[in-house]
Amino acid sequence: MTVLKWLLIVVSVGYACGLAGLFFAQRSFLFPIPTATRTTPQAAGFPEAEEHVLTTADGEKVIVWHVPARPGRPVILYFHGNGDFLAGFFGRFRELIADGTGIVAMSYRGYAGSSGHPSERGLLQDAAAAYAFTTARYSADKIVAWGFSLGTGVAVALAAEQPIGKIILEAPYTSLADVGAAAFPIFPVRWAIKDPFHSDHRVARVNAPLLVLHGARDATIPIAFGERLFALAHDPKTFVRFPDGGHNDLDAYGATAAARQFINAAKG
């Protein structure tokens, strides 16, 4: 009995330490900022873009890159993933702007030259500043909100509150609480998570045409989460499944082409 008692104590202490570590370190896991270095578009090899610094409602300074759209063309309002930075995306952006489509891509607070520390509330304030910047230059019906991975929660939250033309969700989730609970089933993640990003609670308020892109081999955000979110969304909506696609490689399987077709299609 003594051995069993001590075993239970050791297991209990280990579990409590694991739970405490998960709770206090969760934002470092969720927002693994790859670089705090500010890189200009010119230094990144993307001189087509203009750099702007926006002030958020809570006083942070966040960077956006803007490639103006040609007259009559739409503009993509792009929200990147949790481990991304703008200088790593210029190849994709260059492909997207080839037909005159514009880009407004933001660097979240704490990322690559933007001030502050990331959180769900903070990222939504960053998105609001980027949306205000965009609507000052384009009509709302020309805006295509595009979120990748973490950024899908930002895009859904914005589109649930503000008018946009279309929305693209690449590797989306129902909520980060769901993703975390699946990854750490022995811990009460839904209770402990600080930044749940509940797209499942918000997507029903999105009225813009929707495109979901998801890889069947995505090990980071399994496709089942994207399928569940898609089921909750209003029509018109389209789901493109990439059988061999993972999390970060959908461009290799035609994601950009599918997105361009969706962007250029008439609404209906």
LINGILIN-V349605 format. One record per residue. N is the residue number from 1. RES is the residue in three letters. SS is DSSP state (alpha for helix, beta for strand, coil for the rest). PSI is psi in radians with two decimals (* if undefined). Layout:
N;RES;SS;PSI / N;RES;SS;PSI
This chain:
1;MET;coil;-0.64 / 2;THR;alpha;-0.74 / 3;VAL;alpha;-0.75 / 4;LEU;alpha;-0.72 / 5;LYS;alpha;-0.81 / 6;TRP;alpha;-0.59 / 7;LEU;alpha;-0.75 / 8;LEU;alpha;-0.66 / 9;ILE;alpha;-0.80 / 10;VAL;alpha;-0.77 / 11;VAL;alpha;-0.74 / 12;SER;alpha;-0.75 / 13;VAL;alpha;-0.73 / 14;GLY;alpha;-0.73 / 15;TYR;alpha;-0.77 / 16;ALA;alpha;-0.71 / 17;CYS;alpha;-0.72 / 18;GLY;alpha;-0.74 / 19;LEU;alpha;-0.74 / 20;ALA;alpha;-0.75 / 21;GLY;alpha;-0.74 / 22;LEU;alpha;-0.71 / 23;PHE;alpha;-0.85 / 24;PHE;alpha;-0.41 / 25;ALA;alpha;0.09 / 26;GLN;alpha;-0.62 / 27;ARG;alpha;-0.49 / 28;SER;alpha;-0.50 / 29;PHE;alpha;-0.75 / 30;LEU;alpha;-0.61 / 31;PHE;coil;1.24 / 32;PRO;coil;1.36 / 33;ILE;coil;2.06 / 34;PRO;coil;-0.52 / 35;THR;coil;2.47 / 36;ALA;coil;0.04 / 37;THR;coil;2.28 / 38;ARG;coil;2.16 / 39;THR;coil;2.18 / 40;THR;coil;2.75 / 41;PRO;coil;-0.66 / 42;GLN;coil;-0.74 / 43;ALA;coil;-0.48 / 44;ALA;coil;-0.09 / 45;GLY;coil;0.45 / 46;PHE;coil;1.11 / 47;PRO;coil;-0.21 / 48;GLU;coil;-0.39 / 49;ALA;coil;2.55 / 50;GLU;beta;2.47 / 51;GLU;beta;2.34 / 52;HIS;beta;2.62 / 53;VAL;beta;2.09 / 54;LEU;beta;2.64 / 55;THR;beta;2.16 / 56;THR;coil;2.99 / 57;ALA;coil;-0.48 / 58;ASP;coil;0.26 / 59;GLY;coil;0.11 / 60;GLU;coil;2.75 / 61;LYS;beta;1.99 / 62;VAL;beta;2.53 / 63;ILE;beta;2.42 / 64;VAL;beta;2.57 / 65;TRP;beta;2.36 / 66;HIS;beta;2.13 / 67;VAL;beta;1.95 / 68;PRO;coil;2.46 / 69;ALA;coil;2.60 / 70;ARG;coil;2.74 / 71;PRO;coil;2.28 / 72;GLY;coil;-0.17 / 73;ARG;coil;2.71 / 74;PRO;coil;3.00 / 75;VAL;beta;2.35 / 76;ILE;beta;2.16 / 77;LEU;beta;1.84 / 78;TYR;beta;2.26 / 79;PHE;beta;2.02 / 80;HIS;coil;3.09 / 81;GLY;coil;-3.14 / 82;ASN;coil;-0.40 / 83;GLY;coil;0.41 / 84;ASP;coil;2.93 / 85;PHE;coil;2.67 / 86;LEU;alpha;-0.68 / 87;ALA;alpha;-0.29 / 88;GLY;alpha;-0.05 / 89;PHE;coil;0.00 / 90;PHE;alpha;-0.46 / 91;GLY;alpha;-0.81 / 92;ARG;alpha;-0.77 / 93;PHE;alpha;-0.72 / 94;ARG;alpha;-0.66 / 95;GLU;alpha;-0.67 / 96;LEU;alpha;-0.55 / 97;ILE;alpha;-0.04 / 98;ALA;alpha;-0.52 / 99;ASP;alpha;0.25 / 100;GLY;coil;-0.03 / 101;THR;coil;2.46 / 102;GLY;beta;2.92 / 103;ILE;beta;2.37 / 104;VAL;beta;1.91 / 105;ALA;beta;2.26 / 106;MET;beta;2.66 / 107;SER;beta;1.98 / 108;TYR;coil;2.79 / 109;ARG;coil;2.35 / 110;GLY;coil;-0.22 / 111;TYR;coil;2.34 / 112;ALA;coil;1.00 / 113;GLY;coil;-0.24 / 114;SER;coil;2.53 / 115;SER;coil;2.93 / 116;GLY;coil;-3.01 / 117;HIS;coil;2.36 / 118;PRO;coil;2.56 / 119;SER;coil;2.93 / 120;GLU;alpha;-0.88 / 121;ARG;alpha;-0.73 / 122;GLY;alpha;-0.76 / 123;LEU;alpha;-0.59 / 124;LEU;alpha;-0.55 / 125;GLN;alpha;-0.65 / 126;ASP;alpha;-0.76 / 127;ALA;alpha;-0.67 / 128;ALA;alpha;-0.69 / 129;ALA;alpha;-0.72 / 130;ALA;alpha;-0.65 / 131;TYR;alpha;-0.75 / 132;ALA;alpha;-0.72 / 133;PHE;alpha;-0.76 / 134;THR;alpha;-0.78 / 135;THR;alpha;-0.28 / 136;ALA;coil;-0.26 / 137;ARG;coil;-0.36 / 138;TYR;coil;2.67 / 139;SER;coil;2.64 / 140;ALA;alpha;-0.58 / 141;ASP;alpha;-0.17 / 142;LYS;alpha;-0.07 / 143;ILE;beta;2.24 / 144;VAL;beta;1.87 / 145;ALA;beta;2.20 / 146;TRP;beta;2.04 / 147;GLY;beta;2.42 / 148;PHE;beta;2.22 / 149;SER;coil;-2.09 / 150;LEU;alpha;-0.71 / 151;GLY;alpha;-0.27 / 152;THR;alpha;-0.61 / 153;GLY;alpha;-0.61 / 154;VAL;alpha;-0.79 / 155;ALA;alpha;-0.75 / 156;VAL;alpha;-0.77 / 157;ALA;alpha;-0.72 / 158;LEU;alpha;-0.85 / 159;ALA;alpha;-0.40 / 160;ALA;alpha;-0.36 / 161;GLU;alpha;-0.40 / 162;GLN;coil;2.58 / 163;PRO;coil;2.37 / 164;ILE;coil;2.97 / 165;GLY;coil;-0.81 / 166;LYS;beta;2.91 / 167;ILE;beta;2.36 / 168;ILE;beta;2.23 / 169;LEU;beta;2.03 / 170;GLU;beta;2.01 / 171;ALA;coil;1.01 / 172;PRO;coil;3.03 / 173;TYR;coil;2.79 / 174;THR;coil;-0.87 / 175;SER;coil;2.72 / 176;LEU;alpha;-0.37 / 177;ALA;alpha;-0.72 / 178;ASP;alpha;-0.77 / 179;VAL;alpha;-0.76 / 180;GLY;alpha;-0.69 / 181;ALA;alpha;-0.63 / 182;ALA;alpha;-0.60 / 183;ALA;alpha;-0.55 / 184;PHE;coil;1.22 / 185;PRO;coil;-0.33 / 186;ILE;coil;-0.13 / 187;PHE;coil;2.62 / 188;PRO;coil;1.18 / 189;VAL;alpha;-0.71 / 190;ARG;alpha;-0.53 / 191;TRP;alpha;-0.62 / 192;ALA;alpha;-0.34 / 193;ILE;coil;2.38 / 194;LYS;coil;-0.48 / 195;ASP;coil;1.33 / 196;PRO;coil;-0.38 / 197;PHE;coil;1.19 / 198;HIS;coil;1.36 / 199;SER;alpha;-0.52 / 200;ASP;alpha;-0.47 / 201;HIS;alpha;-0.30 / 202;ARG;alpha;-0.46 / 203;VAL;alpha;-0.46 / 204;ALA;alpha;-0.30 / 205;ARG;alpha;0.04 / 206;VAL;coil;2.12 / 207;ASN;coil;-0.05 / 208;ALA;coil;2.65 / 209;PRO;beta;2.43 / 210;LEU;beta;2.40 / 211;LEU;beta;2.21 / 212;VAL;beta;2.28 / 213;LEU;beta;2.20 / 214;HIS;beta;2.45 / 215;GLY;beta;2.34 / 216;ALA;coil;-0.36 / 217;ARG;coil;0.38 / 218;ASP;coil;1.97 / 219;ALA;coil;-0.23 / 220;THR;coil;-0.90 / 221;ILE;coil;1.62 / 222;PRO;coil;2.55 / 223;ILE;alpha;-0.41 / 224;ALA;alpha;-0.59 / 225;PHE;alpha;-0.72 / 226;GLY;alpha;-0.67 / 227;GLU;alpha;-0.69 / 228;ARG;alpha;-0.73 / 229;LEU;alpha;-0.75 / 230;PHE;alpha;-0.70 / 231;ALA;alpha;-0.46 / 232;LEU;alpha;-0.22 / 233;ALA;coil;2.72 / 234;HIS;coil;2.69 / 235;ASP;coil;2.73 / 236;PRO;coil;2.45 / 237;LYS;beta;2.62 / 238;THR;beta;2.36 / 239;PHE;beta;2.14 / 240;VAL;beta;2.03 / 241;ARG;beta;2.28 / 242;PHE;beta;1.79 / 243;PRO;coil;-0.61 / 244;ASP;coil;0.04 / 245;GLY;coil;2.52 / 246;GLY;coil;-2.40 / 247;HIS;coil;-0.75 / 248;ASN;coil;0.15 / 249;ASP;coil;0.35 / 250;LEU;alpha;-0.41 / 251;ASP;alpha;-0.54 / 252;ALA;alpha;-0.26 / 253;TYR;alpha;0.17 / 254;GLY;coil;0.30 / 255;ALA;alpha;-0.74 / 256;THR;alpha;-0.71 / 257;ALA;alpha;-0.72 / 258;ALA;alpha;-0.70 / 259;ALA;alpha;-0.75 / 260;ARG;alpha;-0.72 / 261;GLN;alpha;-0.74 / 262;PHE;alpha;-0.77 / 263;ILE;alpha;-0.69 / 264;ASN;alpha;-0.20 / 265;ALA;coil;2.57 / 266;ALA;coil;2.58 / 267;LYS;coil;2.57 / 268;GLY;coil;*
